[in-house]
């Protein structure tokens, strides 16, 4: 779970993210007749619209619709998403190598006065910055470093909370983080817990848990509005090394036709 100061609005295949985004466009004219083969989301004259707090598993996506199998009940819902992209919050965990320069991160680290980490970081949060979040190093006045030695300092060390942007990853794996006016260099443990909370529908994958408010007239067909929470079913994996990918393809070719693989994200559908 992310630290309170970074709980934000922050998704497998192209169709799922497109479904989340394209549905908003189709909602601009809610009175238009349904397309052939599309569920009718409109009620009968005088029929009262119902509201349901739905939690379930994403089973399919084809813009502008998604399908969700709820935790309770046997009815699979066909849903049109009218939430804005920044209302779709994706949460999950990731491999350390998945985090790339440009992302905003937060962690606690033991640092010397020059900003060098003295022990490996064990937990990291990846988030989207907002005006309410101040980037920097808490409870310290680390200097802005323009040139850093690769050797750690023997000066006094202290524990700090670092909130900043990952600016680079060295060949030895150490992270360089720009946190306000301070620059920090740390090692992140191989087994570090990396928590992710981002408003990015591209991260959504089939099998993820969807939680939100559905408005409907007839059970099984509804419209998703407002904040949507997505819990990733699997950790976000680092991109496969190109050389390793080519080697794996050659091995698969030697073994015969490739078996169908599970979609990595909604963009793969």
Buried (B, 14 or more C-beta within 10 A) or exposed (E): EBBEBBBBBBBBBBBBBBBBBBBBEBBEEEEEEEEEEBBEBBEEEEEEEEEBEBBBBBBBBBBBBBBBBBEEEEEBBBBBBBBBBBBBBBBBBBEBBBBEEEBBBBBBBBBBBBBBBBEBBEBBBBBBBEEEBEBBBBEBEBEEBEEEEEEBBEEEBEEBBBBBBBBEBEEEEBBBBBBBEBBBBBBBEEEBEBBBBBBBBBBBBBBBBBBBBBBBBBEEBBBBBEBBBBBBBEEBEEEEEEEEEEEEEEEEEEEEEEEEEEBBBBBBB
